[in-house]
Amino acid sequence: MHIDRYEKYWLILVSIVLAIFFAALVAGAVIYGVRLPAPAGMVNPLTIDDTEYAQTGVRLLGQTEDGQPHYEIRFMAEKWRFVVEGEHVSGDATHPVITIPEGSTVTFVAVSRDTTHGFMIERHNINFMLIPGQVSRQTSTFNEPGEYGMLCHEFCGVNHQGMWMTLVVEPAEASDVVAQNQES
Ligand code: CUA
């Protein structure tokens, strides 16, 4: 079979590019552990109030290897707010404010009560869907003090744009002062 010279060059070039893409995919999966997010579990939205997922809040799970706190933040999405209550939570019922110390690792565990919502944190690598019936879970570390908006990024109805809460990462000194005040 005769193949034109230029066509042959292009075939070789395309094969090389495909081989590079495939190598990058394998390297990402094997070396860097990149995985597609999978549901962390299933839950029936109709009986969600009887499940552990209705017990929202911020819990200290333990410490990371480098001695920093590891929290779990469990919350529920509903039209049109994120529901989370208890310690570390201030703000109001529609726009909670969660405060954690700098250096914390946080595992977010969330479900939706009604429709499909989204969840992302500004300037961070947390981003997932909240699909009714599905449990979403993702972990990240917060080393930069500051205020981070946590937004619903999936259009979910008339007040979608009002659906957000705030994460405050306190500088280490400030949280030491808080801890000392609580001790004394
Ligand atoms: Cu919830 Cu948009």
Backbone and ligand atoms as CSV (ligand in chain L), in Angstrom:
chain,resi,resn,atom,element,x,y,z
A,1,MET,N,N,0.849,-1.197,0.000
A,1,MET,CA,C,0.000,0.000,0.000
A,1,MET,C,C,0.883,1.246,0.000
A,2,HIS,N,N,0.581,2.163,-0.890
A,2,HIS,CA,C,1.380,3.377,-0.937
A,2,HIS,C,C,0.835,4.424,0.028
A,3,ILE,N,N,1.687,4.940,0.880
A,3,ILE,CA,C,1.309,6.048,1.752
A,3,ILE,C,C,2.150,7.255,1.376
A,4,ASP,N,N,1.477,8.345,1.143
A,4,ASP,CA,C,2.168,9.575,0.792
A,4,ASP,C,C,3.167,9.956,1.880
A,5,ARG,N,N,4.263,10.570,1.488
A,5,ARG,CA,C,5.340,10.873,2.434
A,5,ARG,C,C,4.836,11.754,3.599
A,6,TYR,N,N,4.109,12.816,3.237
A,6,TYR,CA,C,3.642,13.730,4.292
A,6,TYR,C,C,2.609,13.058,5.200
A,7,GLU,N,N,1.811,12.203,4.567
A,7,GLU,CA,C,0.824,11.488,5.380
A,7,GLU,C,C,1.542,10.587,6.389
A,8,LYS,N,N,2.647,9.996,5.940
A,8,LYS,CA,C,3.420,9.141,6.834
A,8,LYS,C,C,3.983,9.947,8.009
A,9,TYR,N,N,4.503,11.155,7.697
A,9,TYR,CA,C,5.039,12.011,8.756
A,9,TYR,C,C,3.953,12.323,9.791
A,10,TRP,N,N,2.780,12.654,9.274
A,10,TRP,CA,C,1.683,12.991,10.199
A,10,TRP,C,C,1.281,11.793,11.055
A,11,LEU,N,N,1.257,10.615,10.420
A,11,LEU,CA,C,0.904,9.398,11.173
A,11,LEU,C,C,1.895,9.170,12.310
A,12,ILE,N,N,3.189,9.368,12.007
A,12,ILE,CA,C,4.214,9.171,13.034
A,12,ILE,C,C,4.047,10.206,14.147
A,13,LEU,N,N,3.855,11.473,13.720
A,13,LEU,CA,C,3.700,12.562,14.698
A,13,LEU,C,C,2.517,12.304,15.631
A,14,VAL,N,N,1.373,11.924,15.028
A,14,VAL,CA,C,0.167,11.678,15.825
A,14,VAL,C,C,0.386,10.497,16.769
A,15,SER,N,N,1.085,9.461,16.300
A,15,SER,CA,C,1.353,8.309,17.161
A,15,SER,C,C,2.199,8.718,18.356
A,16,ILE,N,N,3.202,9.577,18.106
A,16,ILE,CA,C,4.062,10.031,19.205
A,16,ILE,C,C,3.242,10.829,20.222
A,17,VAL,N,N,2.410,11.745,19.712
A,17,VAL,CA,C,1.591,12.571,20.615
A,17,VAL,C,C,0.670,11.684,21.455
A,18,LEU,N,N,0.039,10.697,20.805
A,18,LEU,CA,C,-0.853,9.787,21.548
A,18,LEU,C,C,-0.080,9.003,22.601
A,19,ALA,N,N,1.144,8.575,22.239
A,19,ALA,CA,C,1.967,7.829,23.197
A,19,ALA,C,C,2.309,8.712,24.397
A,20,ILE,N,N,2.591,10.019,24.151
A,20,ILE,CA,C,2.898,10.947,25.257
A,20,ILE,C,C,1.674,11.112,26.157
A,21,PHE,N,N,0.496,11.290,25.530
A,21,PHE,CA,C,-0.739,11.431,26.327
A,21,PHE,C,C,-0.968,10.195,27.190
A,22,PHE,N,N,-0.782,9.032,26.587
A,22,PHE,CA,C,-1.028,7.797,27.331
A,22,PHE,C,C,-0.033,7.659,28.484
A,23,ALA,N,N,1.232,8.016,28.228
A,23,ALA,CA,C,2.249,7.954,29.282
A,23,ALA,C,C,1.888,8.908,30.417
A,24,ALA,N,N,1.383,10.112,30.064
A,24,ALA,CA,C,0.999,11.084,31.092
A,24,ALA,C,C,-0.152,10.541,31.934
A,25,LEU,N,N,-1.102,9.873,31.278
A,25,LEU,CA,C,-2.248,9.286,31.976
A,25,LEU,C,C,-1.786,8.217,32.969
A,26,VAL,N,N,-0.906,7.348,32.493
A,26,VAL,CA,C,-0.402,6.273,33.354
A,26,VAL,C,C,0.417,6.862,34.505
A,27,ALA,N,N,1.274,7.852,34.199
A,27,ALA,CA,C,2.097,8.481,35.245
A,27,ALA,C,C,1.199,9.145,36.284
A,28,GLY,N,N,0.149,9.833,35.827
A,28,GLY,CA,C,-0.783,10.495,36.759
A,28,GLY,C,C,-1.431,9.491,37.686
A,29,ALA,N,N,-1.871,8.372,37.126
A,29,ALA,CA,C,-2.584,7.373,37.922
A,29,ALA,C,C,-1.646,6.621,38.854
A,30,VAL,N,N,-0.462,6.242,38.357
A,30,VAL,CA,C,0.438,5.380,39.127
A,30,VAL,C,C,1.309,6.191,40.083
A,31,ILE,N,N,1.929,7.274,39.577
A,31,ILE,CA,C,2.888,8.028,40.407
A,31,ILE,C,C,2.158,9.025,41.302
A,32,TYR,N,N,1.195,9.789,40.744
A,32,TYR,CA,C,0.556,10.856,41.504
A,32,TYR,C,C,-0.777,10.446,42.117
A,33,GLY,N,N,-1.227,9.246,41.852
A,33,GLY,CA,C,-2.450,8.752,42.484
A,33,GLY,C,C,-3.708,9.506,42.084
A,34,VAL,N,N,-3.733,10.101,40.885
A,34,VAL,CA,C,-4.922,10.826,40.435
A,34,VAL,C,C,-6.029,9.827,40.122
A,35,ARG,N,N,-7.193,10.028,40.728
A,35,ARG,CA,C,-8.320,9.130,40.485
A,35,ARG,C,C,-9.561,9.961,40.207
A,36,LEU,N,N,-10.454,9.427,39.414
A,36,LEU,CA,C,-11.755,10.071,39.243
A,36,LEU,C,C,-12.505,9.968,40.558
A,37,PRO,N,N,-13.195,11.063,40.983
A,37,PRO,CA,C,-13.950,10.970,42.228
A,37,PRO,C,C,-15.083,9.960,42.095
A,38,ALA,N,N,-15.255,9.138,43.119
A,38,ALA,CA,C,-16.329,8.151,43.116
A,38,ALA,C,C,-17.234,8.443,44.307
A,39,PRO,N,N,-18.524,8.070,44.245
A,39,PRO,CA,C,-19.404,8.280,45.397
A,39,PRO,C,C,-18.834,7.569,46.623
A,40,ALA,N,N,-18.893,8.261,47.779
A,40,ALA,CA,C,-18.358,7.663,49.007
A,40,ALA,C,C,-19.396,6.763,49.672
A,41,GLY,N,N,-20.616,6.747,49.128
A,41,GLY,CA,C,-21.665,5.907,49.697
A,41,GLY,C,C,-23.004,6.325,49.140
A,42,MET,N,N,-24.065,5.609,49.541
A,42,MET,CA,C,-25.403,5.928,49.085
A,42,MET,C,C,-26.287,6.200,50.298
A,43,VAL,N,N,-27.300,7.049,50.111
A,43,VAL,CA,C,-28.226,7.347,51.200
A,43,VAL,C,C,-29.579,7.693,50.571
A,44,ASN,N,N,-30.655,7.269,51.213
A,44,ASN,CA,C,-31.991,7.554,50.684
A,44,ASN,C,C,-32.403,8.970,51.114
A,45,PRO,N,N,-32.593,9.904,50.152
A,45,PRO,CA,C,-32.936,11.276,50.523
A,45,PRO,C,C,-34.239,11.378,51.322
A,46,LEU,N,N,-35.153,10.418,51.151
A,46,LEU,CA,C,-36.448,10.487,51.845
A,46,LEU,C,C,-36.300,10.218,53.339
A,47,THR,N,N,-35.301,9.425,53.716
A,47,THR,CA,C,-35.128,9.100,55.133
A,47,THR,C,C,-33.820,9.670,55.676
A,48,ILE,N,N,-33.366,10.731,55.023
A,48,ILE,CA,C,-32.036,11.259,55.343
A,48,ILE,C,C,-31.953,11.766,56.789
A,49,ASP,N,N,-33.104,12.243,57.319
A,49,ASP,CA,C,-33.078,12.796,58.683
A,49,ASP,C,C,-32.816,11.722,59.740
A,50,ASP,N,N,-33.018,10.459,59.394
A,50,ASP,CA,C,-32.770,9.373,60.354
A,50,ASP,C,C,-31.351,8.817,60.231
A,51,THR,N,N,-30.554,9.415,59.359
A,51,THR,CA,C,-29.220,8.865,59.137
A,51,THR,C,C,-28.164,9.716,59.835
A,52,GLU,N,N,-26.951,9.188,59.875
A,52,GLU,CA,C,-25.824,9.920,60.471
A,52,GLU,C,C,-25.537,11.221,59.734
A,53,TYR,N,N,-25.989,11.316,58.467
A,53,TYR,CA,C,-25.665,12.504,57.670
A,53,TYR,C,C,-26.470,13.721,58.106
A,54,ALA,N,N,-27.566,13.485,58.844
A,54,ALA,CA,C,-28.335,14.613,59.368
A,54,ALA,C,C,-27.647,15.217,60.589
A,55,GLN,N,N,-26.710,14.459,61.175
A,55,GLN,CA,C,-25.954,14.983,62.320
A,55,GLN,C,C,-24.770,15.792,61.833
A,56,THR,N,N,-25.088,17.021,61.389
A,56,THR,CA,C,-24.050,17.842,60.790
A,56,THR,C,C,-23.142,18.407,61.872
A,57,GLY,N,N,-21.983,18.859,61.471
A,57,GLY,CA,C,-21.099,19.500,62.428
A,57,GLY,C,C,-19.638,19.312,62.098
A,58,VAL,N,N,-18.815,19.902,62.954
A,58,VAL,CA,C,-17.363,19.833,62.806
A,58,VAL,C,C,-16.833,18.934,63.917
A,59,ARG,N,N,-16.167,17.855,63.542
A,59,ARG,CA,C,-15.643,16.919,64.543
A,59,ARG,C,C,-14.137,16.776,64.376
A,60,LEU,N,N,-13.457,16.667,65.508
A,60,LEU,CA,C,-12.018,16.404,65.457
A,60,LEU,C,C,-11.829,14.897,65.325
A,61,LEU,N,N,-11.250,14.466,64.207
A,61,LEU,CA,C,-11.057,13.022,63.986
A,61,LEU,C,C,-9.779,12.529,64.644
A,62,GLY,N,N,-8.783,13.426,64.763
A,62,GLY,CA,C,-7.490,13.025,65.313
A,62,GLY,C,C,-6.421,13.959,64.794
A,63,GLN,N,N,-5.217,13.432,64.689
A,63,GLN,CA,C,-4.116,14.251,64.217
A,63,GLN,C,C,-3.503,13.642,62.974
A,64,THR,N,N,-2.978,14.531,62.130
A,64,THR,CA,C,-2.253,14.045,60.952
A,64,THR,C,C,-0.858,13.618,61.400
A,65,GLU,N,N,-0.078,13.075,60.454
A,65,GLU,CA,C,1.265,12.584,60.786
A,65,GLU,C,C,2.151,13.698,61.340
A,66,ASP,N,N,1.958,14.944,60.854
A,66,ASP,CA,C,2.791,16.043,61.346
A,66,ASP,C,C,2.135,16.799,62.509
A,67,GLY,N,N,1.232,16.137,63.203
A,67,GLY,CA,C,0.701,16.687,64.455
A,67,GLY,C,C,-0.336,17.782,64.310
A,68,GLN,N,N,-0.874,17.964,63.105
A,68,GLN,CA,C,-1.917,18.980,62.908
A,68,GLN,C,C,-3.297,18.328,63.058
A,69,PRO,N,N,-4.303,19.136,63.453
A,69,PRO,CA,C,-5.626,18.533,63.627
A,69,PRO,C,C,-6.250,18.078,62.306
A,70,HIS,N,N,-6.975,16.986,62.381
A,70,HIS,CA,C,-7.732,16.497,61.225
A,70,HIS,C,C,-9.214,16.541,61.596
A,71,TYR,N,N,-9.944,17.413,60.919
A,71,TYR,CA,C,-11.371,17.570,61.193
A,71,TYR,C,C,-12.205,16.889,60.120
A,72,GLU,N,N,-13.422,16.540,60.537
A,72,GLU,CA,C,-14.439,16.177,59.553
A,72,GLU,C,C,-15.512,17.258,59.607
A,73,ILE,N,N,-15.851,17.805,58.453
A,73,ILE,CA,C,-16.968,18.757,58.382
A,73,ILE,C,C,-18.085,18.059,57.624
A,74,ARG,N,N,-19.161,17.804,58.361
A,74,ARG,CA,C,-20.296,17.108,57.750
A,74,ARG,C,C,-21.423,18.123,57.568
A,75,PHE,N,N,-21.941,18.233,56.350
A,75,PHE,CA,C,-23.010,19.204,56.114
A,75,PHE,C,C,-24.002,18.661,55.106
A,76,MET,N,N,-25.157,19.335,55.061
A,76,MET,CA,C,-26.206,18.902,54.159
A,76,MET,C,C,-26.569,20.069,53.251
A,77,ALA,N,N,-26.817,19.781,51.986
A,77,ALA,CA,C,-27.240,20.824,51.061
A,77,ALA,C,C,-28.750,20.733,50.880
A,78,GLU,N,N,-29.424,21.887,50.914
A,78,GLU,CA,C,-30.842,21.929,50.594
A,78,GLU,C,C,-31.121,23.289,49.977
A,79,LYS,N,N,-32.291,23.425,49.351
A,79,LYS,CA,C,-32.640,24.713,48.749
A,79,LYS,C,C,-32.824,25.732,49.865
A,80,TRP,N,N,-32.108,26.803,49.967
A,80,TRP,CA,C,-30.910,27.153,49.227
A,80,TRP,C,C,-29.857,27.520,50.254
A,81,ARG,N,N,-29.400,26.502,50.926
A,81,ARG,CA,C,-28.374,26.748,51.947
A,81,ARG,C,C,-27.619,25.461,52.228
A,82,PHE,N,N,-26.460,25.645,52.856
A,82,PHE,CA,C,-25.717,24.517,53.399
A,82,PHE,C,C,-26.027,24.462,54.891
A,83,VAL,N,N,-26.433,23.293,55.378
A,83,VAL,CA,C,-26.805,23.144,56.777
A,83,VAL,C,C,-25.637,22.528,57.535
A,84,VAL,N,N,-25.154,23.240,58.550
A,84,VAL,CA,C,-24.117,22.704,59.431
A,84,VAL,C,C,-24.255,23.419,60.772
A,85,GLU,N,N,-24.155,22.653,61.854
A,85,GLU,CA,C,-24.400,23.224,63.179
A,85,GLU,C,C,-23.364,22.738,64.173
A,86,GLY,N,N,-23.320,23.398,65.322
A,86,GLY,CA,C,-22.472,22.934,66.420
A,86,GLY,C,C,-21.204,23.740,66.610
A,87,GLU,N,N,-20.238,23.108,67.266
A,87,GLU,CA,C,-18.957,23.759,67.557
A,87,GLU,C,C,-18.262,24.184,66.277
A,88,HIS,N,N,-17.488,25.251,66.378
A,88,HIS,CA,C,-16.720,25.816,65.263
A,88,HIS,C,C,-17.611,26.535,64.260
A,89,VAL,N,N,-18.934,26.522,64.472
A,89,VAL,CA,C,-19.839,27.115,63.484
A,89,VAL,C,C,-20.466,28.374,64.066
A,90,SER,N,N,-20.361,29.478,63.322
A,90,SER,CA,C,-21.062,30.711,63.690
A,90,SER,C,C,-21.827,31.175,62.452
A,91,GLY,N,N,-22.075,32.479,62.352
A,91,GLY,CA,C,-22.868,32.957,61.225
A,91,GLY,C,C,-24.341,32.684,61.484
A,92,ASP,N,N,-25.160,32.715,60.437
A,92,ASP,CA,C,-26.579,32.436,60.637
A,92,ASP,C,C,-26.980,31.158,59.898
A,93,ALA,N,N,-28.261,30.816,59.978
A,93,ALA,CA,C,-28.714,29.522,59.447
A,93,ALA,C,C,-28.558,29.427,57.937
A,94,THR,N,N,-28.630,30.592,57.248
A,94,THR,CA,C,-28.497,30.523,55.786
A,94,THR,C,C,-27.048,30.606,55.324
A,95,HIS,N,N,-26.217,31.313,56.108
A,95,HIS,CA,C,-24.815,31.465,55.701
A,95,HIS,C,C,-23.890,31.144,56.873
A,96,PRO,N,N,-23.707,29.846,57.165
A,96,PRO,CA,C,-22.836,29.466,58.280
A,96,PRO,C,C,-21.381,29.881,58.023
A,97,VAL,N,N,-20.680,30.118,59.118
A,97,VAL,CA,C,-19.246,30.411,59.061
A,97,VAL,C,C,-18.538,29.351,59.905
A,98,ILE,N,N,-17.613,28.628,59.291
A,98,ILE,CA,C,-16.894,27.562,60.002
A,98,ILE,C,C,-15.459,28.028,60.219
A,99,THR,N,N,-14.984,27.929,61.459
A,99,THR,CA,C,-13.632,28.389,61.779
A,99,THR,C,C,-12.757,27.212,62.189
A,100,ILE,N,N,-11.599,27.110,61.555
A,100,ILE,CA,C,-10.636,26.056,61.889
A,100,ILE,C,C,-9.242,26.681,61.966
A,101,PRO,N,N,-8.306,26.063,62.707
A,101,PRO,CA,C,-6.962,26.624,62.768
A,101,PRO,C,C,-6.139,26.301,61.519
A,102,GLU,N,N,-5.215,27.206,61.249
A,102,GLU,CA,C,-4.253,27.031,60.145
A,102,GLU,C,C,-3.548,25.676,60.257
A,103,GLY,N,N,-3.342,25.016,59.126
A,103,GLY,CA,C,-2.647,23.738,59.127
A,103,GLY,C,C,-3.578,22.545,59.237
A,104,SER,N,N,-4.875,22.818,59.459
A,104,SER,CA,C,-5.834,21.720,59.615
A,104,SER,C,C,-6.022,20.957,58.307
A,105,THR,N,N,-6.218,19.671,58.462
A,105,THR,CA,C,-6.692,18.860,57.345
A,105,THR,C,C,-8.184,18.640,57.572
A,106,VAL,N,N,-8.958,18.787,56.526
A,106,VAL,CA,C,-10.403,18.676,56.662
A,106,VAL,C,C,-10.949,17.665,55.658
A,107,THR,N,N,-11.760,16.748,56.166
A,107,THR,CA,C,-12.505,15.848,55.287
A,107,THR,C,C,-13.948,16.337,55.245
A,108,PHE,N,N,-14.401,16.718,54.078
A,108,PHE,CA,C,-15.774,17.175,53.901
A,108,PHE,C,C,-16.643,15.978,53.534
A,109,VAL,N,N,-17.751,15.815,54.256
A,109,VAL,CA,C,-18.692,14.741,53.966
A,109,VAL,C,C,-20.057,15.402,53.795
A,110,ALA,N,N,-20.683,15.198,52.649
A,110,ALA,CA,C,-21.905,15.952,52.395
A,110,ALA,C,C,-22.912,15.162,51.581
A,111,VAL,N,N,-24.184,15.507,51.815
A,111,VAL,CA,C,-25.285,14.902,51.066
A,111,VAL,C,C,-26.250,16.016,50.665
A,112,SER,N,N,-27.134,15.708,49.725
A,112,SER,CA,C,-28.178,16.657,49.345
A,112,SER,C,C,-29.526,16.111,49.769
A,113,ARG,N,N,-30.369,17.038,50.277
A,113,ARG,CA,C,-31.692,16.616,50.708
A,113,ARG,C,C,-32.709,16.631,49.565
A,114,ASP,N,N,-32.496,17.538,48.583
A,114,ASP,CA,C,-33.556,17.706,47.595
A,114,ASP,C,C,-33.073,17.530,46.144
A,115,THR,N,N,-32.337,18.510,45.656
A,115,THR,CA,C,-31.980,18.457,44.245
A,115,THR,C,C,-30.461,18.403,44.107
A,116,THR,N,N,-29.977,18.469,42.888
A,116,THR,CA,C,-28.529,18.421,42.689
A,116,THR,C,C,-27.914,19.785,42.979
A,117,HIS,N,N,-26.975,19.797,43.900
A,117,HIS,CA,C,-26.207,21.000,44.199
A,117,HIS,C,C,-24.745,20.718,43.878
A,118,GLY,N,N,-23.947,21.771,43.998
A,118,GLY,CA,C,-22.501,21.601,43.833
A,118,GLY,C,C,-21.790,22.160,45.039
A,119,PHE,N,N,-20.510,21.892,45.153
A,119,PHE,CA,C,-19.742,22.425,46.278
A,119,PHE,C,C,-18.311,22.664,45.829
A,120,MET,N,N,-17.867,23.886,46.025
A,120,MET,CA,C,-16.456,24.171,45.742
A,120,MET,C,C,-15.942,25.186,46.747
A,121,ILE,N,N,-14.641,25.155,46.984
A,121,ILE,CA,C,-14.016,26.109,47.883
A,121,ILE,C,C,-13.052,26.970,47.076
A,122,GLU,N,N,-13.231,28.277,47.244
A,122,GLU,CA,C,-12.365,29.228,46.549
A,122,GLU,C,C,-10.903,28.920,46.793
A,123,ARG,N,N,-10.085,29.072,45.809
A,123,ARG,CA,C,-8.625,28.931,45.888
A,123,ARG,C,C,-8.235,27.618,46.564
A,124,HIS,N,N,-8.984,26.584,46.305
A,124,HIS,CA,C,-8.649,25.283,46.869
A,124,HIS,C,C,-9.056,24.163,45.929
A,125,ASN,N,N,-8.562,22.952,46.218
A,125,ASN,CA,C,-8.826,21.868,45.281
A,125,ASN,C,C,-10.002,21.000,45.723
A,126,ILE,N,N,-10.981,21.640,46.397
A,126,ILE,CA,C,-12.191,20.908,46.767
A,126,ILE,C,C,-13.285,21.290,45.786
A,127,ASN,N,N,-13.863,20.295,45.156
A,127,ASN,CA,C,-14.893,20.573,44.158
A,127,ASN,C,C,-15.638,19.269,43.892
A,128,PHE,N,N,-16.915,19.214,44.298
A,128,PHE,CA,C,-17.674,18.012,43.991
A,128,PHE,C,C,-19.154,18.317,43.809
A,129,MET,N,N,-19.869,17.348,43.286
A,129,MET,CA,C,-21.310,17.466,43.106
A,129,MET,C,C,-22.002,16.899,44.328
A,130,LEU,N,N,-23.184,17.439,44.613
A,130,LEU,CA,C,-24.021,16.883,45.679
A,130,LEU,C,C,-25.281,16.362,45.017
A,131,ILE,N,N,-25.294,15.065,44.782
A,131,ILE,CA,C,-26.370,14.439,44.027
A,131,ILE,C,C,-27.279,13.707,45.007
A,132,PRO,N,N,-28.608,13.915,44.937
A,132,PRO,CA,C,-29.498,13.220,45.875
A,132,PRO,C,C,-29.248,11.714,45.825
A,133,GLY,N,N,-29.125,11.115,46.994
A,133,GLY,CA,C,-28.902,9.674,47.051
A,133,GLY,C,C,-27.438,9.301,47.186
A,134,GLN,N,N,-26.568,10.272,46.987
A,134,GLN,CA,C,-25.141,9.969,46.980
A,134,GLN,C,C,-24.419,10.723,48.096
A,135,VAL,N,N,-23.425,10.081,48.692
A,135,VAL,CA,C,-22.592,10.727,49.705
A,135,VAL,C,C,-21.303,11.177,49.027
A,136,SER,N,N,-20.943,12.445,49.238
A,136,SER,CA,C,-19.709,12.968,48.662
A,136,SER,C,C,-18.696,13.201,49.768
A,137,ARG,N,N,-17.448,12.878,49.482
A,137,ARG,CA,C,-16.401,13.013,50.503
A,137,ARG,C,C,-15.107,13.442,49.815
A,138,GLN,N,N,-14.438,14.442,50.402
A,138,GLN,CA,C,-13.166,14.895,49.842
A,138,GLN,C,C,-12.344,15.531,50.947
A,139,THR,N,N,-11.031,15.390,50.867
A,139,THR,CA,C,-10.144,15.861,51.936
A,139,THR,C,C,-9.135,16.853,51.382
A,140,SER,N,N,-8.862,17.890,52.172
A,140,SER,CA,C,-7.839,18.843,51.777
A,140,SER,C,C,-7.202,19.447,53.017
A,141,THR,N,N,-6.040,20.082,52.839
A,141,THR,CA,C,-5.323,20.715,53.948
A,141,THR,C,C,-5.300,22.219,53.738
A,142,PHE,N,N,-5.478,22.961,54.850
A,142,PHE,CA,C,-5.582,24.416,54.758
A,142,PHE,C,C,-4.411,25.070,55.481
A,143,ASN,N,N,-3.373,25.396,54.734
A,143,ASN,CA,C,-2.162,25.979,55.315
A,143,ASN,C,C,-2.129,27.496,55.231
A,144,GLU,N,N,-3.026,28.089,54.424
A,144,GLU,CA,C,-3.028,29.535,54.244
A,144,GLU,C,C,-4.166,30.150,55.037
A,145,PRO,N,N,-3.849,30.970,56.068
A,145,PRO,CA,C,-4.930,31.625,56.796
A,145,PRO,C,C,-5.728,32.529,55.859
A,146,GLY,N,N,-7.004,32.681,56.158
A,146,GLY,CA,C,-7.835,33.560,55.336
A,146,GLY,C,C,-9.276,33.108,55.346
A,147,GLU,N,N,-10.079,33.812,54.548
A,147,GLU,CA,C,-11.497,33.482,54.428
A,147,GLU,C,C,-11.735,32.866,53.065
A,148,TYR,N,N,-12.401,31.735,53.071
A,148,TYR,CA,C,-12.662,31.052,51.809
A,148,TYR,C,C,-14.171,30.893,51.631
A,149,GLY,N,N,-14.662,31.344,50.496
A,149,GLY,CA,C,-16.065,31.114,50.185
A,149,GLY,C,C,-16.266,29.662,49.793
A,150,MET,N,N,-17.352,29.068,50.298
A,150,MET,CA,C,-17.705,27.692,49.905
A,150,MET,C,C,-19.044,27.803,49.195
A,151,LEU,N,N,-19.024,27.558,47.901
A,151,LEU,CA,C,-20.160,27.937,47.067
A,151,LEU,C,C,-20.854,26.737,46.446
A,152,CYS,N,N,-22.164,26.891,46.218
A,152,CYS,CA,C,-22.878,25.950,45.367
A,152,CYS,C,C,-22.611,26.371,43.929
A,153,HIS,N,N,-22.043,25.478,43.133
A,153,HIS,CA,C,-21.699,25.846,41.761
A,153,HIS,C,C,-22.566,25.115,40.738
A,154,GLU,N,N,-23.683,24.547,41.213
A,154,GLU,CA,C,-24.584,23.852,40.288
A,154,GLU,C,C,-25.927,24.570,40.370
A,155,PHE,N,N,-26.444,25.035,39.227
A,155,PHE,CA,C,-27.690,25.805,39.286
A,155,PHE,C,C,-28.801,24.956,39.888
A,156,CYS,N,N,-29.386,25.454,41.000
A,156,CYS,CA,C,-30.338,24.632,41.749
A,156,CYS,C,C,-31.649,25.357,42.010
A,157,GLY,N,N,-31.894,26.478,41.329
A,157,GLY,CA,C,-33.173,27.156,41.503
A,157,GLY,C,C,-32.988,28.648,41.722
A,158,VAL,N,N,-34.095,29.318,42.129
A,158,VAL,CA,C,-34.094,30.791,42.102
A,158,VAL,C,C,-33.059,31.411,43.033
A,159,ASN,N,N,-32.733,30.788,44.125
A,159,ASN,CA,C,-31.759,31.414,45.028
A,159,ASN,C,C,-30.416,30.678,45.016
A,160,HIS,N,N,-30.118,30.066,43.887
A,160,HIS,CA,C,-28.823,29.381,43.742
A,160,HIS,C,C,-27.661,30.307,44.104
A,161,GLN,N,N,-27.760,31.566,43.622
A,161,GLN,CA,C,-26.616,32.482,43.824
A,161,GLN,C,C,-26.450,32.885,45.282
A,162,GLY,N,N,-27.461,32.602,46.119
A,162,GLY,CA,C,-27.361,32.952,47.537
A,162,GLY,C,C,-26.909,31.775,48.387
A,163,MET,N,N,-26.518,30.689,47.744
A,163,MET,CA,C,-26.194,29.466,48.483
A,163,MET,C,C,-24.685,29.346,48.671
A,164,TRP,N,N,-24.250,29.805,49.826
A,164,TRP,CA,C,-22.816,29.716,50.128
A,164,TRP,C,C,-22.617,29.763,51.625
A,165,MET,N,N,-21.460,29.290,52.066
A,165,MET,CA,C,-21.029,29.484,53.442
A,165,MET,C,C,-19.553,29.860,53.416
A,166,THR,N,N,-18.988,30.093,54.590
A,166,THR,CA,C,-17.625,30.623,54.644
A,166,THR,C,C,-16.762,29.749,55.527
A,167,LEU,N,N,-15.540,29.518,55.084
A,167,LEU,CA,C,-14.547,28.823,55.904
A,167,LEU,C,C,-13.496,29.835,56.316
A,168,VAL,N,N,-13.298,29.991,57.634
A,168,VAL,CA,C,-12.256,30.890,58.137
A,168,VAL,C,C,-11.111,30.033,58.644
A,169,VAL,N,N,-9.940,30.224,58.055
A,169,VAL,CA,C,-8.736,29.533,58.517
A,169,VAL,C,C,-7.957,30.543,59.353
A,170,GLU,N,N,-7.915,30.294,60.659
A,170,GLU,CA,C,-7.288,31.240,61.585
A,170,GLU,C,C,-5.790,31.032,61.640
A,171,PRO,N,N,-5.013,32.131,61.718
A,171,PRO,CA,C,-3.570,31.968,61.903
A,171,PRO,C,C,-3.288,31.188,63.182
A,172,ALA,N,N,-2.205,30.424,63.202
A,172,ALA,CA,C,-1.889,29.542,64.327
A,172,ALA,C,C,-1.884,30.294,65.652
A,173,GLU,N,N,-1.287,31.529,65.681
A,173,GLU,CA,C,-1.211,32.274,66.946
A,173,GLU,C,C,-2.607,32.557,67.481
A,174,ALA,N,N,-3.503,32.984,66.574
A,174,ALA,CA,C,-4.860,33.328,67.001
A,174,ALA,C,C,-5.552,32.117,67.613
A,175,SER,N,N,-5.382,30.931,67.014
A,175,SER,CA,C,-6.074,29.771,67.575
A,175,SER,C,C,-5.412,29.309,68.870
A,176,ASP,N,N,-4.071,29.583,69.043
A,176,ASP,CA,C,-3.430,29.301,70.331
A,176,ASP,C,C,-4.067,30.140,71.423
A,177,VAL,N,N,-4.294,31.436,71.107
A,177,VAL,CA,C,-4.900,32.336,72.095
A,177,VAL,C,C,-6.287,31.823,72.472
A,178,VAL,N,N,-7.048,31.396,71.469
A,178,VAL,CA,C,-8.386,30.865,71.735
A,178,VAL,C,C,-8.290,29.642,72.651
A,179,ALA,N,N,-7.307,28.729,72.327
A,179,ALA,CA,C,-7.144,27.515,73.125
A,179,ALA,C,C,-6.771,27.862,74.560
A,180,GLN,N,N,-5.846,28.866,74.734
A,180,GLN,CA,C,-5.430,29.257,76.080
A,180,GLN,C,C,-6.608,29.843,76.866
A,181,ASN,N,N,-7.386,30.680,76.186
A,181,ASN,CA,C,-8.536,31.274,76.864
A,181,ASN,C,C,-9.516,30.201,77.314
A,182,GLN,N,N,-9.656,29.167,76.484
A,182,GLN,CA,C,-10.601,28.103,76.850
A,182,GLN,C,C,-10.063,27.297,78.033
A,183,GLU,N,N,-8.702,27.163,78.101
A,183,GLU,CA,C,-8.106,26.392,79.198
A,183,GLU,C,C,-8.236,27.144,80.518
A,184,SER,N,N,-7.997,28.496,80.479
A,184,SER,CA,C,-7.968,29.242,81.749
A,184,SER,C,C,-9.374,29.526,82.259
L,1,CUA,CU1,CU,-27.454,24.752,45.393
L,1,CUA,CU2,CU,-26.915,26.013,43.460
